[in-house]
Amino acid sequence: MPFVNIQILKGHSQERKDEIARRVTAAVSELAELPKEAIWVVFEDVLASDWFVGGKSVQSTKS
């Protein structure tokens, strides 16, 4: 059973997460030749202040 853990900046809408989960599930299902019901997708919301790229918090780059 594939388990996909997606870490994403907090603030994305439920609709966006639903669509991401749908697309990830479809892709894994197709490539792994497994039923969609066997694929788990979990989102972890991360605060911008806790997410760093290149040593800098993405909070400081958000407008």
Secondary structure, DSSP 8 states (H G I E B T S, - for coil): --EEEEEEETT--HHHHHHHHHHHHHHHHHHHT--GGG-EEEEEEE-GGG-EETTEEGGGG--
